[in-house]
């Protein structure tokens, strides 16, 4: 609006209208500035700072490690040489399944130094220390004698054992180590090649890559069986995350997707074991989850991704929303603007989480009764408060976006009031995504779409192992050994992590 300040109108009503128009434009402009500043701050935090409202636990652990190291150094410096005395320890006992090596420290002479009499045992002090046996490579030589008949010149020899990698030299134990190092401990193959070189073994990255591909060929059928088992459940959590994939034709990486589906029934004592299934796709089209969940029926816990709405059109799929995502919107507004409305919204959502913490682990009927008695009133008041605040804030402000996001997903967000098995958020699948994020930082990218698929196969088995307290190396070593020895295809369910754990005599 252009105004001639030297020739302002003299009509009072016209001046009032001009002032109101100017105030409205200034208000809209301030709201737009606030929104753009919020976007800039969010992008800055995503690139240079922590992404979520909580401090990254891994970064916090790094700081605590250094602090513990400094304390131990000072204690060592100030320690006075003195006789060791027995003292109670608050340290957890070392696991029983670890092998023990006994070391006996006895006195030189069983004679009393005072009177010369014989000493007799009245007890003993036993302490334990944790030791480390460095990994070592060895060569297994397999000889097969040949026998011949002098009469008919027949030659007889035991058949050669099958190998996981045709013509390869890797045993199931070595292959399991490579797989766990890459997909569980996030050590890229080129670094593993350097580690093997320190042991005097030349294993180029290309050789290790071939081993990974060959081992995954055996495990793909187990991945398919795991997916079938998980998708047969009636309560799942779904989400996706990006995976950089090398695109040789353009000389750079493209963005692929790992779709993650998690089963977690422990908060309400469900009968099915926890599990996580990863599926690779080259894009984020809505057709991907629709095809993955083609035969699924039940409750699906999701975030705000619109592609899941296509599933809601089916009568056999019910979407449950995520309060953690709604909360994140209000948190971002509070951090960027200090809005008291955002702070009040966080407080109200926090009351729901406080109730959930109290009833976690209880039966579905108990949880549902508690929610209807205590949570429903909070939810009803929250909806009235949201509508009231939305009418008071600028339409293009960030707090309006937070309110709009929450209200638009209200039916899904309030699903937990109708089913005691429904969770308040999608945190189980968010936790399943974290290892992919760590791997993404270390691997840098997948070499191809096939590499993305292998990433999905190994992540599915390893994360399901971890969810069921199964040690991934022991599991993969045993499963690969059984497969190469001819494990029946109709007994694959015995090799799923929770079933394998039940058969294993050693507690992983």
Secondary structure, 3 states (H helix, E strand, C coil): CCCCCCCCCCCHHHHHHHHHHHHHHHHHHHHHHHHHHHHHHHHHHHHHCCCCCCCCHHHHHHHHHHHHHHHHHHHHHHCCCCCCCCCCCCCCCCCCCCCCCCCCCCCCCCECCCCCCECCCCCCCCCCCCCCCCCCCCCCCCCCCEEECCCCCCEEECCCCCCCCCCCCCCHHHHHHHHHHHHCCCCCHHHHHHHHHHCCCCCCHHHHHHHHHHHHHHHHHHHHHHHHHHHCCCEEEEEEEEEEEEECCCCEEEEEEEEEEEECCHHHCCCCCCEEEEEEECCCCHHHHHHHCCCCCEEEECCCCHHHHHHHCCCCEEEECCHHHHHHHHHHHHHHHCCHHHHHHHHHHHHHHHHHHHHCCCCHHHHHHHHHHHHHHHHHHHHHHHHHHHCCCCCCCHHHHHHHHHHHCHHHHHHHHCCCCCCCCCHHHHHHHHHHHHHHHHHCCECCHHHHHHHHHHHHHHHHHHHCCCCHHHHHHHHHHHHHCCCCHHHHHHHCHHHHHHHCCCCC
